[in-house]
Amino acid sequence: MAKSLADFIREARAQISEVDCDTVEAWLEAGEDVLIVDVREHEDFARARLPGAHHVPRGHLEALADLDYGKAHPELSRARGRRVLLYCDTGTRSAFAAVTLQQMGFTQVHSLAGGMVVWEAEDKPIEP
């Protein structure tokens, strides 16, 4: 039987760590070491983002996370043992991205449950 998008999302979420907005806000307030990665498109990132977020569009994630790629993202590609938080609009793309990074050897990957939609709804801090 063919899989639906919902099937793919369910499978991804079963393999990853999702964290809620309060947990992420506590990390930020405590100054904990966390690399925040926005996997949305450029227009969304330019509009609003989590404080300190790095832009790594989902479509370029594998290349930018690969140390051997000539144009790797300077922080993400070296963050295999570091806590990495991924987010998108609703938590779907970031869930898929989290699975990918885990397959690439990243050991502390988390996806923001509900993504930017929930972050903004809970009136958490953003950068314009």
N, CA, C and O atoms as CSV, one atom per row, in Angstrom:
chain,resi,resn,atom,element,x,y,z
A,1,MET,N,N,0.845,-1.182,0.000
A,1,MET,CA,C,0.000,0.000,0.000
A,1,MET,C,C,0.893,1.249,0.000
A,1,MET,O,O,1.919,1.288,0.678
A,2,ALA,N,N,0.503,2.230,-0.740
A,2,ALA,CA,C,1.246,3.484,-0.823
A,2,ALA,C,C,1.130,4.261,0.476
A,2,ALA,O,O,0.106,4.216,1.158
A,3,LYS,N,N,2.196,4.972,0.804
A,3,LYS,CA,C,2.210,5.784,2.014
A,3,LYS,C,C,1.681,7.186,1.723
A,3,LYS,O,O,1.846,7.718,0.625
A,4,SER,N,N,1.050,7.760,2.726
A,4,SER,CA,C,0.575,9.145,2.632
A,4,SER,C,C,1.557,10.054,3.352
A,4,SER,O,O,2.456,9.585,4.050
A,5,LEU,N,N,1.381,11.341,3.181
A,5,LEU,CA,C,2.194,12.304,3.915
A,5,LEU,C,C,2.076,12.058,5.412
A,5,LEU,O,O,3.072,12.100,6.134
A,6,ALA,N,N,0.868,11.803,5.874
A,6,ALA,CA,C,0.659,11.548,7.308
A,6,ALA,C,C,1.484,10.351,7.784
A,6,ALA,O,O,1.999,10.357,8.902
A,7,ASP,N,N,1.609,9.332,6.942
A,7,ASP,CA,C,2.421,8.166,7.290
A,7,ASP,C,C,3.888,8.561,7.457
A,7,ASP,O,O,4.538,8.171,8.427
A,8,PHE,N,N,4.401,9.340,6.502
A,8,PHE,CA,C,5.786,9.786,6.583
A,8,PHE,C,C,6.027,10.636,7.828
A,8,PHE,O,O,7.048,10.480,8.499
A,9,ILE,N,N,5.106,11.519,8.132
A,9,ILE,CA,C,5.240,12.384,9.314
A,9,ILE,C,C,5.240,11.540,10.586
A,9,ILE,O,O,6.078,11.736,11.466
A,10,ARG,N,N,4.310,10.612,10.680
A,10,ARG,CA,C,4.207,9.740,11.861
A,10,ARG,C,C,5.497,8.940,12.051
A,10,ARG,O,O,5.990,8.819,13.172
A,11,GLU,N,N,6.043,8.397,10.966
A,11,GLU,CA,C,7.282,7.630,11.045
A,11,GLU,C,C,8.458,8.507,11.477
A,11,GLU,O,O,9.285,8.091,12.287
A,12,ALA,N,N,8.526,9.710,10.936
A,12,ALA,CA,C,9.622,10.620,11.306
A,12,ALA,C,C,9.533,10.975,12.785
A,12,ALA,O,O,10.535,10.918,13.498
A,13,ARG,N,N,8.361,11.334,13.243
A,13,ARG,CA,C,8.195,11.742,14.642
A,13,ARG,C,C,8.489,10.614,15.610
A,13,ARG,O,O,8.885,10.865,16.748
A,14,ALA,N,N,8.303,9.379,15.180
A,14,ALA,CA,C,8.604,8.229,16.043
A,14,ALA,C,C,10.112,8.035,16.212
A,14,ALA,O,O,10.546,7.343,17.133
A,15,GLN,N,N,10.912,8.641,15.331
A,15,GLN,CA,C,12.360,8.442,15.344
A,15,GLN,C,C,13.133,9.589,15.972
A,15,GLN,O,O,14.344,9.487,16.165
A,16,ILE,N,N,12.448,10.681,16.293
A,16,ILE,CA,C,13.156,11.887,16.716
A,16,ILE,C,C,12.716,12.362,18.090
A,16,ILE,O,O,11.765,11.844,18.675
A,17,SER,N,N,13.430,13.355,18.585
A,17,SER,CA,C,13.054,14.038,19.821
A,17,SER,C,C,12.360,15.341,19.457
A,17,SER,O,O,12.946,16.197,18.794
A,18,GLU,N,N,11.120,15.490,19.887
A,18,GLU,CA,C,10.422,16.765,19.719
A,18,GLU,C,C,10.387,17.461,21.068
A,18,GLU,O,O,10.146,16.832,22.098
A,19,VAL,N,N,10.629,18.764,21.053
A,19,VAL,CA,C,10.598,19.533,22.289
A,19,VAL,C,C,9.578,20.653,22.147
A,19,VAL,O,O,9.318,21.148,21.051
A,20,ASP,N,N,9.005,21.043,23.290
A,20,ASP,CA,C,7.999,22.097,23.249
A,20,ASP,C,C,8.634,23.475,23.400
A,20,ASP,O,O,9.822,23.603,23.697
A,21,CYS,N,N,7.827,24.484,23.193
A,21,CYS,CA,C,8.314,25.866,23.215
A,21,CYS,C,C,8.886,26.257,24.574
A,21,CYS,O,O,9.897,26.957,24.635
A,22,ASP,N,N,8.267,25.823,25.650
A,22,ASP,CA,C,8.767,26.184,26.982
A,22,ASP,C,C,10.164,25.617,27.221
A,22,ASP,O,O,11.006,26.274,27.833
A,23,THR,N,N,10.410,24.409,26.745
A,23,THR,CA,C,11.741,23.805,26.891
A,23,THR,C,C,12.781,24.624,26.144
A,23,THR,O,O,13.850,24.916,26.680
A,24,VAL,N,N,12.471,24.992,24.914
A,24,VAL,CA,C,13.402,25.779,24.108
A,24,VAL,C,C,13.636,27.144,24.744
A,24,VAL,O,O,14.773,27.610,24.814
A,25,GLU,N,N,12.580,27.776,25.200
A,25,GLU,CA,C,12.730,29.086,25.844
A,25,GLU,C,C,13.608,28.977,27.092
A,25,GLU,O,O,14.410,29.871,27.363
A,26,ALA,N,N,13.463,27.897,27.849
A,26,ALA,CA,C,14.297,27.681,29.033
A,26,ALA,C,C,15.762,27.514,28.632
A,26,ALA,O,O,16.650,28.035,29.306
A,27,TRP,N,N,16.023,26.786,27.532
A,27,TRP,CA,C,17.399,26.654,27.048
A,27,TRP,C,C,17.983,28.024,26.724
A,27,TRP,O,O,19.115,28.335,27.094
A,28,LEU,N,N,17.193,28.835,26.027
A,28,LEU,CA,C,17.662,30.170,25.634
A,28,LEU,C,C,17.927,31.048,26.852
A,28,LEU,O,O,18.960,31.712,26.935
A,29,GLU,N,N,16.993,31.047,27.789
A,29,GLU,CA,C,17.138,31.880,28.987
A,29,GLU,C,C,18.331,31.448,29.835
A,29,GLU,O,O,18.980,32.282,30.468
A,30,ALA,N,N,18.619,30.151,29.848
A,30,ALA,CA,C,19.731,29.628,30.643
A,30,ALA,C,C,21.067,29.777,29.913
A,30,ALA,O,O,22.121,29.485,30.477
A,31,GLY,N,N,21.019,30.227,28.674
A,31,GLY,CA,C,22.252,30.379,27.905
A,31,GLY,C,C,22.888,29.051,27.526
A,31,GLY,O,O,24.100,28.972,27.320
A,32,GLU,N,N,22.073,28.012,27.435
A,32,GLU,CA,C,22.611,26.689,27.094
A,32,GLU,C,C,23.110,26.666,25.651
A,32,GLU,O,O,22.625,27.405,24.794
A,33,ASP,N,N,24.082,25.806,25.409
A,33,ASP,CA,C,24.639,25.674,24.073
A,33,ASP,C,C,23.668,24.899,23.198
A,33,ASP,O,O,23.493,23.691,23.362
A,34,VAL,N,N,23.046,25.596,22.279
A,34,VAL,CA,C,22.133,24.976,21.329
A,34,VAL,C,C,22.249,25.720,20.004
A,34,VAL,O,O,22.173,26.947,19.957
A,35,LEU,N,N,22.431,24.966,18.939
A,35,LEU,CA,C,22.465,25.542,17.609
A,35,LEU,C,C,21.041,25.513,17.084
A,35,LEU,O,O,20.466,24.440,16.900
A,36,ILE,N,N,20.472,26.677,16.844
A,36,ILE,CA,C,19.092,26.779,16.378
A,36,ILE,C,C,19.113,26.931,14.864
A,36,ILE,O,O,19.752,27.835,14.326
A,37,VAL,N,N,18.405,26.035,14.188
A,37,VAL,CA,C,18.414,25.991,12.729
A,37,VAL,C,C,16.989,26.092,12.183
A,37,VAL,O,O,16.124,25.268,12.480
A,38,ASP,N,N,16.781,27.119,11.386
A,38,ASP,CA,C,15.496,27.356,10.719
A,38,ASP,C,C,15.574,26.707,9.343
A,38,ASP,O,O,16.404,27.097,8.522
A,39,VAL,N,N,14.719,25.721,9.083
A,39,VAL,CA,C,14.757,25.006,7.812
A,39,VAL,C,C,13.699,25.506,6.826
A,39,VAL,O,O,13.450,24.862,5.807
A,40,ARG,N,N,13.077,26.646,7.125
A,40,ARG,CA,C,12.066,27.209,6.233
A,40,ARG,C,C,12.724,27.905,5.037
A,40,ARG,O,O,13.949,27.964,4.931
A,41,GLU,N,N,11.904,28.415,4.166
A,41,GLU,CA,C,12.391,29.154,2.997
A,41,GLU,C,C,12.850,30.547,3.415
A,41,GLU,O,O,12.519,31.024,4.500
A,42,HIS,N,N,13.613,31.186,2.541
A,42,HIS,CA,C,14.208,32.490,2.835
A,42,HIS,C,C,13.170,33.537,3.244
A,42,HIS,O,O,13.394,34.276,4.203
A,43,GLU,N,N,12.062,33.611,2.550
A,43,GLU,CA,C,11.044,34.632,2.845
A,43,GLU,C,C,10.526,34.501,4.277
A,43,GLU,O,O,10.319,35.500,4.965
A,44,ASP,N,N,10.320,33.265,4.716
A,44,ASP,CA,C,9.823,33.031,6.073
A,44,ASP,C,C,10.873,33.416,7.110
A,44,ASP,O,O,10.567,34.050,8.120
A,45,PHE,N,N,12.115,33.021,6.844
A,45,PHE,CA,C,13.216,33.352,7.756
A,45,PHE,C,C,13.377,34.870,7.865
A,45,PHE,O,O,13.608,35.391,8.956
A,46,ALA,N,N,13.258,35.572,6.753
A,46,ALA,CA,C,13.420,37.030,6.739
A,46,ALA,C,C,12.307,37.726,7.508
A,46,ALA,O,O,12.521,38.802,8.067
A,47,ARG,N,N,11.129,37.130,7.543
A,47,ARG,CA,C,9.984,37.731,8.230
A,47,ARG,C,C,10.136,37.677,9.747
A,47,ARG,O,O,9.965,38.690,10.424
A,48,ALA,N,N,10.454,36.510,10.277
A,48,ALA,CA,C,10.581,36.326,11.726
A,48,ALA,C,C,11.249,34.994,11.998
A,48,ALA,O,O,11.071,34.026,11.259
A,49,ARG,N,N,12.025,34.963,13.077
A,49,ARG,CA,C,12.750,33.733,13.415
A,49,ARG,C,C,13.028,33.683,14.913
A,49,ARG,O,O,12.911,34.686,15.616
A,50,LEU,N,N,13.396,32.502,15.381
A,50,LEU,CA,C,13.804,32.362,16.769
A,50,LEU,C,C,15.112,33.112,16.988
A,50,LEU,O,O,15.922,33.224,16.068
A,51,PRO,N,N,15.324,33.621,18.185
A,51,PRO,CA,C,16.571,34.349,18.471
A,51,PRO,C,C,17.808,33.505,18.179
A,51,PRO,O,O,17.919,32.365,18.630
A,52,GLY,N,N,18.731,34.081,17.422
A,52,GLY,CA,C,19.992,33.417,17.130
A,52,GLY,C,C,19.930,32.320,16.089
A,52,GLY,O,O,20.905,31.593,15.900
A,53,ALA,N,N,18.803,32.184,15.410
A,53,ALA,CA,C,18.641,31.095,14.442
A,53,ALA,C,C,19.544,31.265,13.227
A,53,ALA,O,O,19.820,32.376,12.776
A,54,HIS,N,N,19.994,30.124,12.716
A,54,HIS,CA,C,20.755,30.056,11.473
A,54,HIS,C,C,19.821,29.543,10.388
A,54,HIS,O,O,19.004,28.657,10.637
A,55,HIS,N,N,19.937,30.087,9.204
A,55,HIS,CA,C,19.069,29.672,8.105
A,55,HIS,C,C,19.730,28.582,7.278
A,55,HIS,O,O,20.774,28.797,6.661
A,56,VAL,N,N,19.110,27.415,7.273
A,56,VAL,CA,C,19.562,26.285,6.463
A,56,VAL,C,C,18.300,25.676,5.850
A,56,VAL,O,O,17.679,24.804,6.457
A,57,PRO,N,N,17.915,26.127,4.654
A,57,PRO,CA,C,16.678,25.611,4.046
A,57,PRO,C,C,16.683,24.096,3.940
A,57,PRO,O,O,17.718,23.492,3.656
A,58,ARG,N,N,15.543,23.491,4.165
A,58,ARG,CA,C,15.426,22.029,4.132
A,58,ARG,C,C,15.976,21.452,2.834
A,58,ARG,O,O,16.596,20.388,2.851
A,59,GLY,N,N,15.767,22.116,1.737
A,59,GLY,CA,C,16.212,21.615,0.453
A,59,GLY,C,C,17.724,21.564,0.290
A,59,GLY,O,O,18.226,20.927,-0.637
A,60,HIS,N,N,18.450,22.223,1.176
A,60,HIS,CA,C,19.911,22.255,1.107
A,60,HIS,C,C,20.571,21.596,2.325
A,60,HIS,O,O,21.795,21.605,2.449
A,61,LEU,N,N,19.774,21.036,3.205
A,61,LEU,CA,C,20.262,20.541,4.491
A,61,LEU,C,C,21.403,19.540,4.371
A,61,LEU,O,O,22.434,19.704,5.024
A,62,GLU,N,N,21.243,18.523,3.561
A,62,GLU,CA,C,22.253,17.476,3.479
A,62,GLU,C,C,23.602,18.042,3.039
A,62,GLU,O,O,24.640,17.703,3.608
A,63,ALA,N,N,23.579,18.894,2.040
A,63,ALA,CA,C,24.831,19.488,1.552
A,63,ALA,C,C,25.454,20.384,2.614
A,63,ALA,O,O,26.653,20.288,2.878
A,64,LEU,N,N,24.664,21.243,3.218
A,64,LEU,CA,C,25.205,22.211,4.167
A,64,LEU,C,C,25.640,21.577,5.482
A,64,LEU,O,O,26.444,22.156,6.213
A,65,ALA,N,N,25.120,20.398,5.789
A,65,ALA,CA,C,25.503,19.696,7.015
A,65,ALA,C,C,26.702,18.778,6.815
A,65,ALA,O,O,27.232,18.238,7.786
A,66,ASP,N,N,27.136,18.593,5.574
A,66,ASP,CA,C,28.207,17.665,5.243
A,66,ASP,C,C,29.563,18.367,5.276
A,66,ASP,O,O,29.822,19.274,4.485
A,67,LEU,N,N,30.425,17.936,6.199
A,67,LEU,CA,C,31.754,18.541,6.325
A,67,LEU,C,C,32.571,18.459,5.035
A,67,LEU,O,O,33.417,19.317,4.785
A,68,ASP,N,N,32.326,17.444,4.224
A,68,ASP,CA,C,33.099,17.247,3.004
A,68,ASP,C,C,32.619,18.092,1.836
A,68,ASP,O,O,33.288,18.169,0.805
A,69,TYR,N,N,31.463,18.726,1.994
A,69,TYR,CA,C,30.929,19.578,0.933
A,69,TYR,C,C,31.665,20.916,0.963
A,69,TYR,O,O,31.829,21.505,2.031
A,70,GLY,N,N,32.093,21.382,-0.157
A,70,GLY,CA,C,32.898,22.598,-0.231
A,70,GLY,C,C,32.225,23.851,0.287
A,70,GLY,O,O,32.908,24.809,0.651
A,71,LYS,N,N,30.910,23.870,0.328
A,71,LYS,CA,C,30.181,25.053,0.799
A,71,LYS,C,C,29.344,24.715,2.036
A,71,LYS,O,O,28.248,25.247,2.210
A,72,ALA,N,N,29.853,23.846,2.880
A,72,ALA,CA,C,29.129,23.435,4.093
A,72,ALA,C,C,28.862,24.628,4.993
A,72,ALA,O,O,29.633,25.587,5.016
A,73,HIS,N,N,27.762,24.561,5.735
A,73,HIS,CA,C,27.445,25.605,6.710
A,73,HIS,C,C,28.493,25.531,7.819
A,73,HIS,O,O,28.704,24.460,8.389
A,74,PRO,N,N,29.151,26.639,8.134
A,74,PRO,CA,C,30.277,26.598,9.070
A,74,PRO,C,C,29.935,26.074,10.462
A,74,PRO,O,O,30.767,25.413,11.084
A,75,GLU,N,N,28.751,26.347,10.957
A,75,GLU,CA,C,28.408,25.859,12.299
A,75,GLU,C,C,27.686,24.519,12.253
A,75,GLU,O,O,28.024,23.609,13.011
A,76,LEU,N,N,26.712,24.387,11.387
A,76,LEU,CA,C,25.938,23.145,11.341
A,76,LEU,C,C,26.822,21.955,10.999
A,76,LEU,O,O,26.698,20.903,11.626
A,77,SER,N,N,27.696,22.092,10.036
A,77,SER,CA,C,28.511,20.961,9.612
A,77,SER,C,C,29.452,20.467,10.706
A,77,SER,O,O,29.939,19.338,10.636
A,78,ARG,N,N,29.710,21.290,11.706
A,78,ARG,CA,C,30.615,20.910,12.803
A,78,ARG,C,C,29.861,20.623,14.114
A,78,ARG,O,O,30.473,20.548,15.180
A,79,ALA,N,N,28.557,20.466,14.029
A,79,ALA,CA,C,27.736,20.345,15.242
A,79,ALA,C,C,27.270,18.925,15.538
A,79,ALA,O,O,26.240,18.745,16.187
A,80,ARG,N,N,27.996,17.920,15.081
A,80,ARG,CA,C,27.528,16.542,15.252
A,80,ARG,C,C,27.336,16.131,16.712
A,80,ARG,O,O,26.454,15.322,17.000
A,81,GLY,N,N,28.121,16.653,17.625
A,81,GLY,CA,C,27.967,16.306,19.026
A,81,GLY,C,C,27.274,17.377,19.846
A,81,GLY,O,O,27.136,17.248,21.062
A,82,ARG,N,N,26.846,18.415,19.188
A,82,ARG,CA,C,26.227,19.572,19.846
A,82,ARG,C,C,24.704,19.462,19.791
A,82,ARG,O,O,24.164,18.828,18.886
A,83,ARG,N,N,24.013,20.069,20.746
A,83,ARG,CA,C,22.551,20.103,20.711
A,83,ARG,C,C,22.121,20.984,19.535
A,83,ARG,O,O,22.541,22.135,19.415
A,84,VAL,N,N,21.282,20.422,18.679
A,84,VAL,CA,C,20.771,21.132,17.509
A,84,VAL,C,C,19.253,21.137,17.583
A,84,VAL,O,O,18.623,20.090,17.729
A,85,LEU,N,N,18.674,22.326,17.482
A,85,LEU,CA,C,17.219,22.473,17.439
A,85,LEU,C,C,16.829,22.890,16.034
A,85,LEU,O,O,17.321,23.896,15.522
A,86,LEU,N,N,15.953,22.130,15.414
A,86,LEU,CA,C,15.430,22.443,14.091
A,86,LEU,C,C,13.991,22.912,14.222
A,86,LEU,O,O,13.238,22.420,15.062
A,87,TYR,N,N,13.619,23.868,13.382
A,87,TYR,CA,C,12.210,24.263,13.356
A,87,TYR,C,C,11.813,24.737,11.963
A,87,TYR,O,O,12.649,25.130,11.149
A,88,CYS,N,N,10.514,24.686,11.722
A,88,CYS,CA,C,9.920,25.170,10.479
A,88,CYS,C,C,8.602,25.838,10.862
A,88,CYS,O,O,8.463,26.318,11.987
A,89,ASP,N,N,7.650,25.878,9.962
A,89,ASP,CA,C,6.365,26.510,10.299
A,89,ASP,C,C,5.528,25.673,11.264
A,89,ASP,O,O,4.999,26.197,12.245
A,90,THR,N,N,5.408,24.370,10.987
A,90,THR,CA,C,4.503,23.530,11.770
A,90,THR,C,C,5.161,22.335,12.447
A,90,THR,O,O,4.505,21.621,13.206
A,91,GLY,N,N,6.437,22.105,12.187
A,91,GLY,CA,C,7.132,20.976,12.784
A,91,GLY,C,C,7.262,19.771,11.877
A,91,GLY,O,O,7.828,18.754,12.276
A,92,THR,N,N,6.743,19.870,10.654
A,92,THR,CA,C,6.830,18.743,9.733
A,92,THR,C,C,8.187,18.682,9.038
A,92,THR,O,O,8.876,17.664,9.112
A,93,ARG,N,N,8.575,19.762,8.364
A,93,ARG,CA,C,9.879,19.770,7.687
A,93,ARG,C,C,11.007,19.566,8.684
A,93,ARG,O,O,11.994,18.895,8.384
A,94,SER,N,N,10.861,20.147,9.874
A,94,SER,CA,C,11.928,19.991,10.867
A,94,SER,C,C,12.003,18.552,11.375
A,94,SER,O,O,13.084,18.085,11.731
A,95,ALA,N,N,10.883,17.847,11.413
A,95,ALA,CA,C,10.905,16.432,11.801
A,95,ALA,C,C,11.664,15.620,10.754
A,95,ALA,O,O,12.500,14.786,11.100
A,96,PHE,N,N,11.375,15.863,9.477
A,96,PHE,CA,C,12.103,15.174,8.410
A,96,PHE,C,C,13.584,15.537,8.455
A,96,PHE,O,O,14.444,14.676,8.267
A,97,ALA,N,N,13.878,16.803,8.705
A,97,ALA,CA,C,15.272,17.257,8.780
A,97,ALA,C,C,15.986,16.599,9.953
A,97,ALA,O,O,17.164,16.261,9.844
A,98,ALA,N,N,15.295,16.412,11.070
A,98,ALA,CA,C,15.901,15.774,12.239
A,98,ALA,C,C,16.283,14.330,11.925
A,98,ALA,O,O,17.356,13.872,12.317
A,99,VAL,N,N,15.416,13.618,11.225
A,99,VAL,CA,C,15.734,12.241,10.826
A,99,VAL,C,C,16.992,12.241,9.962
A,99,VAL,O,O,17.884,11.414,10.153
A,100,THR,N,N,17.056,13.157,9.026
A,100,THR,CA,C,18.209,13.238,8.120
A,100,THR,C,C,19.498,13.499,8.892
A,100,THR,O,O,20.500,12.818,8.675
A,101,LEU,N,N,19.477,14.478,9.788
A,101,LEU,CA,C,20.697,14.783,10.547
A,101,LEU,C,C,21.118,13.610,11.413
A,101,LEU,O,O,22.311,13.338,11.541
A,102,GLN,N,N,20.166,12.911,12.009
A,102,GLN,CA,C,20.507,11.724,12.794
A,102,GLN,C,C,21.188,10.686,11.904
A,102,GLN,O,O,22.166,10.062,12.314
A,103,GLN,N,N,20.678,10.502,10.698
A,103,GLN,CA,C,21.285,9.545,9.770
A,103,GLN,C,C,22.686,9.984,9.369
A,103,GLN,O,O,23.518,9.156,8.998
A,104,MET,N,N,22.948,11.292,9.442
A,104,MET,CA,C,24.268,11.826,9.099
A,104,MET,C,C,25.229,11.818,10.290
A,104,MET,O,O,26.371,12.262,10.167
A,105,GLY,N,N,24.774,11.317,11.437
A,105,GLY,CA,C,25.652,11.182,12.590
A,105,GLY,C,C,25.499,12.241,13.668
A,105,GLY,O,O,26.269,12.250,14.629
A,106,PHE,N,N,24.537,13.122,13.537
A,106,PHE,CA,C,24.279,14.108,14.586
A,106,PHE,C,C,23.590,13.387,15.744
A,106,PHE,O,O,22.662,12.605,15.535
A,107,THR,N,N,24.048,13.656,16.957
A,107,THR,CA,C,23.597,12.852,18.099
A,107,THR,C,C,22.603,13.534,19.032
A,107,THR,O,O,21.952,12.859,19.830
A,108,GLN,N,N,22.472,14.855,18.951
A,108,GLN,CA,C,21.572,15.578,19.855
A,108,GLN,C,C,20.640,16.487,19.056
A,108,GLN,O,O,20.675,17.709,19.199
A,109,VAL,N,N,19.816,15.881,18.224
A,109,VAL,CA,C,18.930,16.632,17.336
A,109,VAL,C,C,17.522,16.659,17.912
A,109,VAL,O,O,17.004,15.644,18.380
A,110,HIS,N,N,16.911,17.846,17.868
A,110,HIS,CA,C,15.540,18.021,18.343
A,110,HIS,C,C,14.762,18.827,17.318
A,110,HIS,O,O,15.323,19.646,16.590
A,111,SER,N,N,13.469,18.582,17.274
A,111,SER,CA,C,12.568,19.344,16.415
A,111,SER,C,C,11.581,20.083,17.309
A,111,SER,O,O,11.077,19.527,18.285
A,112,LEU,N,N,11.308,21.340,16.969
A,112,LEU,CA,C,10.353,22.134,17.743
A,112,LEU,C,C,8.934,21.689,17.403
A,112,LEU,O,O,8.475,21.874,16.276
A,113,ALA,N,N,8.247,21.106,18.371
A,113,ALA,CA,C,6.877,20.634,18.170
A,113,ALA,C,C,5.970,21.816,17.820
A,113,ALA,O,O,5.905,22.799,18.558
A,114,GLY,N,N,5.284,21.710,16.707
A,114,GLY,CA,C,4.360,22.767,16.291
A,114,GLY,C,C,5.022,23.907,15.550
A,114,GLY,O,O,4.338,24.745,14.962
A,115,GLY,N,N,6.351,23.952,15.569
A,115,GLY,CA,C,7.098,24.939,14.811
A,115,GLY,C,C,6.802,26.387,15.156
A,115,GLY,O,O,6.362,26.714,16.258
A,116,MET,N,N,7.056,27.236,14.183
A,116,MET,CA,C,6.917,28.679,14.357
A,116,MET,C,C,5.472,29.084,14.638
A,116,MET,O,O,5.229,30.078,15.323
A,117,VAL,N,N,4.526,28.332,14.120
A,117,VAL,CA,C,3.117,28.638,14.356
A,117,VAL,C,C,2.820,28.620,15.850
A,117,VAL,O,O,2.198,29.544,16.373
A,118,VAL,N,N,3.260,27.578,16.532
A,118,VAL,CA,C,3.020,27.462,17.973
A,118,VAL,C,C,3.898,28.452,18.736
A,118,VAL,O,O,3.439,29.069,19.697
A,119,TRP,N,N,5.156,28.611,18.320
A,119,TRP,CA,C,6.075,29.550,18.973
A,119,TRP,C,C,5.450,30.948,19.024
A,119,TRP,O,O,5.429,31.587,20.076
A,120,GLU,N,N,4.948,31.412,17.889
A,120,GLU,CA,C,4.334,32.747,17.844
A,120,GLU,C,C,3.015,32.784,18.604
A,120,GLU,O,O,2.709,33.781,19.257
A,121,ALA,N,N,2.239,31.722,18.529
A,121,ALA,CA,C,0.953,31.671,19.253
A,121,ALA,C,C,1.167,31.740,20.760
A,121,ALA,O,O,0.328,32.267,21.490
A,122,GLU,N,N,2.299,31.204,21.221
A,122,GLU,CA,C,2.606,31.239,22.651
A,122,GLU,C,C,3.360,32.519,23.036
A,122,GLU,O,O,3.817,32.668,24.169
A,123,ASP,N,N,3.477,33.426,22.081
A,123,ASP,CA,C,4.090,34.746,22.298
A,123,ASP,C,C,5.524,34.637,22.813
A,123,ASP,O,O,5.937,35.359,23.721
A,124,LYS,N,N,6.266,33.715,22.209
A,124,LYS,CA,C,7.689,33.544,22.565
A,124,LYS,C,C,8.503,34.583,21.786
A,124,LYS,O,O,8.022,35.138,20.798
A,125,PRO,N,N,9.730,34.840,22.231
A,125,PRO,CA,C,10.543,35.893,21.597
A,125,PRO,C,C,10.932,35.538,20.156
A,125,PRO,O,O,11.272,34.395,19.851
A,126,ILE,N,N,10.873,36.535,19.294
A,126,ILE,CA,C,11.296,36.379,17.908
A,126,ILE,C,C,12.211,37.519,17.512
A,126,ILE,O,O,12.219,38.580,18.135
A,127,GLU,N,N,12.978,37.278,16.467
A,127,GLU,CA,C,13.791,38.325,15.848
A,127,GLU,C,C,13.155,38.630,14.497
A,127,GLU,O,O,12.767,37.720,13.764
A,128,PRO,N,N,13.052,39.912,14.177
A,128,PRO,CA,C,12.483,40.261,12.853
A,128,PRO,C,C,13.499,40.049,11.735
A,128,PRO,O,O,13.192,40.291,10.567
